[in-house]
Amino acid sequence: MNKLVIEGGVPLKGEITVQGAKNAVLPILAATVLSADECIIHNCPWLRDVEKTGVVLEKLGCMIKREASTLCVDTVGINSCRIDERLMREMRSSIIFLGAILARCGKAEVGMPGGCPIGLRPIDLHLKALRQMGAEIIEEHGYLRCSCKKLKGSCIHLDFPSVGATENIMLAAVTADGTTVITNAAREPEIIDLAIFLNKMGAGVRGAGSSCITIEGVDKLHGAEYRIMPDRIVAQTYLIAAMITGGEIVLRGAEPHHMQAGLSALSEMGAKIRADKGCIYLKSEKKIHSVRIIKTMPYPGFPTDIQSPFMALAAVADGTSVFVENIFENRFRHVDELIRMGADIKVEGRSAVVRGVKGLYGANVEAYELRGGASLVVAALAADGITTVSGTEFIDRGYENIERQLAFCGAKIKRVWT
Ligand code: UD1
């Protein structure tokens, strides 16, 4: 067990190189299963979820080698098509292995992912699509047992542009018989990253980044070498951290085009932002303005993953901000913890009204999920006195060594083991 101990009030000043994107590396690692070859993946962030994905791959029979931020995955020896319940519970996103294992082995057996702290997170869209492609899927004893000798290309309309379902279908479709067309597909940058990687493996994916993706099935894929895109959520978290402390920061290796919604909200709140390719510079003004309304939406709308760090910023802004969470039904668990630190926030269903206060104060708070945890760290950096954040295992799922990055920029933050 460990905690982050943060003494607030120091303006951040410095440079951070943005880590590789968690939400891109996970589906790309799942995609390696599709070839019986070696893939080399650069810029892998060192995160719990990446480690766990490595365990999933090893259990399937792959050989993994890690050197700094490069992962070599040799998938020649795959001899299992099963992901057990315990691993599925630990990392819900392992569901994206379903399409890949099914395509490679003709069958797959994975534990049911179950709920998670931010909401129910059903997988009905994933299963409906795979069934449409010819998979037989039986749900029993906490497992999904799937089989299909050869998946068939199909026209699949998603009722909601689910990121995970879009990825699962892409993974299943690249070696299917015939053409698959996904309409109302998710448009997130991580989908484009996955498509580029699949095409490097020899796949025929077109239209990724638009809401209509076409996949021409091919017989076989081969290994590929790829560099993971920068993490747009982590990048925005550090920008918010600089702004809430009245500091200034340079982010290297960032992709500003992936963050239009967030950058525009930061400008509205008073940040001075300059963005060139691969580099973002933020300088905060004395006063943080409230943001009229933030409504989370599928990309290119405002990302649900950055809603909570923005709420920490709004908590100390001048005026009232409104947040509407449209993606996940239970993504306000950080609110009670921010209130412990002196924030004035009222939640009504999927909306939160945040009245900015003059300042926050240090308290003992707990992270219940990844991004909510990041919002507490952000709030603590600006709070008067010392904040202790427990539940760091959630934060470590998505932020590579958050305390070191922030300390480099002058934050008084340390990890203590209890
Ligand atoms: C991914 C991201 C997560 C991000 C989310 C939305 C990864 C590993 N995680 O999660 O960080 O917050 O996108 O940007 O990439 N839904 C259904 N049925 C389904 C699938 C989804 O009803 O079969 C619903 C979900 O309950 C949710 C919404 O669709 O309300 C969005 O979910 P989805 O886009 O699938 O998110 P994930 O892929 O799980």
Residues whose N, C-alpha, C, O or C-beta is under 5 A from the ligand:
A	BS01	UD1	N23 S93 R121 P122 I123 D124 L125 H126 F160 P161 S162 V163 G164 A165 T304 D305 I327 F328
